């Protein structure tokens, strides 16, 4: 395990050398504002659900719990709470379904990687209006659902940008009032120390975030990417897109 050092020093030291997903690095002094305020969940994709769950458990000491199947979307997931109203979603193909509607690239992903993230706006209808006013193409709000292993059904509405820059930009989710947010009952004891958007042109990306109404800091990098750091009772896990 690497010795603890600050996120700022980490980014300076690694800079353009972040091409492959790192499995661990230290972030002992990460600040609360290193996570976007409205972040709902981050998505770790792979072609095998057990592989993604194993990676998380081996590095943090906590195993994500099976969440269920997304009917008609071709995927299933496992979940890990990352604190208040935040969680990690491990997503993989559902063997019982033929077509993957969202994130079809996961069929070829032999190593788990970050593939996207979601924010929970206060009012998804207001978000749709903001996007229309700013002439940003999107789909939704669309309804979605998932049956949990205990039989309870979760319902939500989402807005997906027509161009999310391969997952760098988030989608928007509004959970129904009668649905338990996954962070409430997914396995706990892990924290999201920071979540960062990185890009070749941070100023341009920052302007895009302003247009879609999302407050997210952008770091400079050799390419557009997502980075996250999770700590658990037995270790830490660094993730990259």
C-alpha positions as CSV (number, residue, x, y, z in Angstrom):
1,X,0.0,0.0,0.0
2,X,1.4,3.4,-0.9
3,X,2.2,5.9,1.9
4,X,-0.4,8.6,2.6
5,X,-0.1,11.9,0.8
6,X,-2.4,14.7,-0.2
7,X,-4.7,14.6,-3.2
8,X,-3.0,17.7,-4.6
9,X,0.4,16.1,-4.4
10,X,-1.0,12.9,-5.9
11,X,-2.4,14.7,-8.9
12,X,0.9,16.6,-9.4
13,X,3.0,13.5,-9.2
14,X,0.8,11.3,-11.5
15,X,-0.4,13.9,-14.0
16,X,-0.4,12.4,-17.4
17,X,0.5,8.9,-16.2
18,X,-3.0,8.0,-15.3
19,X,-3.8,5.8,-18.3
20,X,-4.7,2.6,-16.5
21,X,-7.1,2.0,-13.5
22,X,-5.2,2.3,-10.2
23,X,-6.4,-0.1,-7.5
24,X,-5.3,2.0,-4.6
25,X,-3.8,5.3,-3.6
26,X,-3.9,7.4,-0.4
27,X,-6.1,10.4,0.1
28,X,-5.9,10.9,3.8
29,X,-6.7,14.6,3.8
30,X,-9.4,14.8,1.1
31,X,-11.9,17.6,1.7
32,X,-15.7,17.4,1.7
33,X,-15.8,19.6,-1.4
34,X,-13.8,17.0,-3.3
35,X,-17.2,15.3,-3.9
36,X,-19.9,17.2,-6.0
37,X,-22.7,18.2,-3.6
38,X,-25.4,16.6,-5.7
39,X,-23.6,13.4,-6.5
40,X,-25.9,10.4,-6.2
41,X,-23.8,7.4,-7.3
42,X,-20.8,6.4,-9.3
43,X,-20.9,3.4,-11.7
44,X,-18.2,0.7,-11.9
45,X,-18.7,-1.4,-15.0
46,X,-17.3,-4.8,-15.9
47,X,-18.3,-7.9,-17.9
48,X,-18.7,-10.0,-14.8
49,X,-20.5,-8.8,-11.7
50,X,-18.6,-11.1,-9.3
51,X,-15.3,-9.7,-10.7
52,X,-16.4,-6.1,-9.8
53,X,-17.7,-7.2,-6.4
54,X,-14.4,-9.0,-5.6
55,X,-12.3,-6.0,-6.5
56,X,-14.2,-3.8,-4.1
57,X,-14.2,-6.4,-1.3
58,X,-10.5,-7.2,-1.7
59,X,-9.5,-3.5,-1.4
60,X,-11.9,-2.2,1.1
61,X,-13.0,-5.2,3.2
62,X,-16.7,-4.7,2.4
63,X,-18.5,-6.7,-0.3
64,X,-21.3,-4.9,-2.3
65,X,-24.7,-6.5,-2.0
66,X,-26.7,-7.8,-5.0
67,X,-29.1,-5.1,-6.0
68,X,-31.1,-6.8,-8.7
69,X,-31.8,-6.8,-12.4
70,X,-32.7,-3.9,-14.7
71,X,-35.6,-5.4,-16.8
72,X,-35.4,-4.5,-20.5
73,X,-32.0,-2.8,-20.1
74,X,-29.8,-5.9,-20.1
75,X,-27.9,-5.3,-16.8
76,X,-27.8,-6.3,-13.2
77,X,-26.0,-4.6,-10.3
78,X,-24.5,-4.8,-6.8
79,X,-24.4,-1.8,-4.4
80,X,-22.2,-0.3,-1.7
81,X,-23.1,2.7,0.4
82,X,-20.6,5.5,0.4
83,X,-22.3,7.7,3.1
84,X,-25.3,9.9,3.1
85,X,-27.2,9.7,-0.2
86,X,-24.1,8.4,-2.0
87,X,-23.3,4.9,-3.3
88,X,-21.3,2.8,-5.6
89,X,-23.1,0.8,-8.3
90,X,-21.2,-2.2,-9.7
91,X,-22.9,-3.0,-13.0
92,X,-22.5,-5.9,-15.4
93,X,-24.4,-7.7,-18.1
94,X,-27.5,-9.8,-17.1
95,X,-27.0,-13.3,-18.6
96,X,-30.7,-13.6,-19.0
97,X,-31.1,-10.6,-21.3
98,X,-29.8,-10.2,-24.8
99,X,-29.4,-6.5,-25.4
100,X,-27.7,-3.9,-23.2
101,X,-29.4,-0.5,-23.6
102,X,-27.1,1.6,-21.6
103,X,-23.3,1.0,-21.2
104,X,-23.1,-1.7,-23.9
105,X,-19.3,-1.5,-23.6
106,X,-19.3,-3.5,-20.4
107,X,-19.5,-6.7,-22.4
108,X,-15.9,-6.2,-23.4
109,X,-14.6,-4.9,-20.1
110,X,-12.4,-7.6,-18.4
111,X,-11.2,-5.1,-15.8
112,X,-13.6,-3.0,-13.8
113,X,-13.6,0.7,-14.6
114,X,-15.6,3.8,-13.9
115,X,-18.1,4.3,-16.7
116,X,-20.4,7.0,-15.4
117,X,-22.0,8.9,-12.5
118,X,-25.3,10.4,-11.5
119,X,-26.5,13.5,-9.7
120,X,-29.8,14.0,-7.9
121,X,-31.2,17.5,-8.7
122,X,-33.8,19.0,-6.4
123,X,-36.4,19.0,-9.2
124,X,-35.8,16.9,-12.3
125,X,-38.5,18.9,-14.2
126,X,-36.6,22.1,-13.5
127,X,-33.4,20.3,-14.8
128,X,-35.2,19.5,-18.0
129,X,-36.2,23.1,-18.4
130,X,-32.7,24.3,-17.8
131,X,-31.3,21.9,-20.4
132,X,-33.9,23.1,-23.0
133,X,-33.2,26.7,-22.2
134,X,-29.5,26.1,-22.8
135,X,-30.2,24.1,-26.0
136,X,-28.6,20.9,-24.6
137,X,-30.1,17.8,-26.2
138,X,-31.3,15.1,-23.8
139,X,-33.8,12.3,-23.3
140,X,-36.3,12.1,-20.5
141,X,-37.4,12.3,-17.8
142,X,-37.9,8.6,-18.3
143,X,-39.2,6.2,-15.7
144,X,-37.0,3.2,-14.5
145,X,-37.4,0.5,-11.9
146,X,-35.6,-2.5,-10.4
147,X,-36.9,-5.3,-8.2
148,X,-34.7,-5.9,-5.2
149,X,-33.9,-9.5,-4.0
150,X,-36.4,-9.0,-1.2
151,X,-39.2,-8.3,-3.8
152,X,-39.5,-4.5,-3.2
153,X,-39.5,-2.4,-6.3
154,X,-37.5,0.8,-6.6
155,X,-38.7,3.5,-9.0
156,X,-37.0,6.6,-10.4
157,X,-36.9,9.0,-13.2
158,X,-33.8,9.9,-15.2
159,X,-32.6,12.4,-17.7
160,X,-29.7,11.4,-20.0
161,X,-27.7,13.8,-22.0
162,X,-27.6,13.1,-25.8
163,X,-23.8,13.6,-25.5
164,X,-22.4,12.7,-22.1
165,X,-18.8,12.6,-23.5
166,X,-18.5,8.9,-22.8
167,X,-19.6,9.2,-19.2
168,X,-17.6,12.2,-18.2
169,X,-20.9,14.2,-17.9
170,X,-23.5,12.8,-15.4
171,X,-27.0,11.8,-15.9
172,X,-29.8,13.0,-13.6
173,X,-31.9,10.9,-11.3
174,X,-34.9,11.6,-9.1
175,X,-36.0,8.7,-6.8
176,X,-39.7,8.2,-6.1
177,X,-40.9,9.2,-2.7
178,X,-41.8,5.6,-1.8
179,X,-38.4,4.2,-2.8
180,X,-35.6,3.6,-0.3
181,X,-32.4,5.3,-1.5
182,X,-29.8,2.6,-2.1
183,X,-27.3,4.3,0.2
184,X,-29.7,3.6,3.1
185,X,-29.6,-0.2,3.1
186,X,-26.6,-1.2,1.0
187,X,-23.5,-2.4,2.9
188,X,-21.9,0.4,4.8
189,X,-18.5,1.3,6.4
190,X,-17.0,2.8,3.3
191,X,-16.6,6.4,2.4
192,X,-16.1,8.3,-0.9
193,X,-13.1,10.5,-0.2
194,X,-13.2,12.3,-3.5
195,X,-14.6,12.1,-7.0
196,X,-12.9,14.2,-9.7
197,X,-13.6,15.0,-13.3
198,X,-10.3,15.4,-15.3
199,X,-9.8,16.8,-18.8
200,X,-7.6,18.2,-21.4
201,X,-9.4,21.6,-21.3
202,X,-10.7,22.1,-17.7
203,X,-12.0,25.6,-18.5
204,X,-14.2,24.3,-21.3
205,X,-15.5,21.4,-19.3
206,X,-16.3,23.7,-16.4
207,X,-18.4,25.9,-18.7
208,X,-20.3,22.8,-19.8
209,X,-21.0,21.8,-16.2
210,X,-22.3,25.3,-15.5
211,X,-24.7,25.0,-18.5
212,X,-26.1,21.8,-17.2
213,X,-26.4,23.1,-13.7
214,X,-23.9,20.8,-12.0
215,X,-21.3,22.1,-9.6
216,X,-18.2,19.9,-10.2
217,X,-14.5,20.8,-10.1
218,X,-12.4,19.8,-13.1
219,X,-8.7,18.9,-12.9
220,X,-6.3,19.0,-15.9
221,X,-5.2,15.7,-17.3
222,X,-3.8,14.1,-20.5
223,X,-7.4,13.1,-21.5
224,X,-11.0,13.3,-20.2
225,X,-11.5,10.8,-17.3
226,X,-13.2,10.2,-14.0
227,X,-11.2,9.4,-10.8
228,X,-12.6,8.3,-7.4
229,X,-11.1,7.2,-4.1
230,X,-12.9,5.0,-1.6
231,X,-11.8,4.0,1.9
232,X,-13.1,1.0,3.9
233,X,-12.3,-0.7,7.2
234,X,-9.5,-2.8,5.6
235,X,-8.1,-0.6,2.9
236,X,-8.7,1.8,0.1
237,X,-9.6,1.6,-3.6
238,X,-8.7,4.0,-6.4
239,X,-10.9,3.9,-9.5
240,X,-10.5,5.5,-12.9
241,X,-12.4,5.6,-16.2
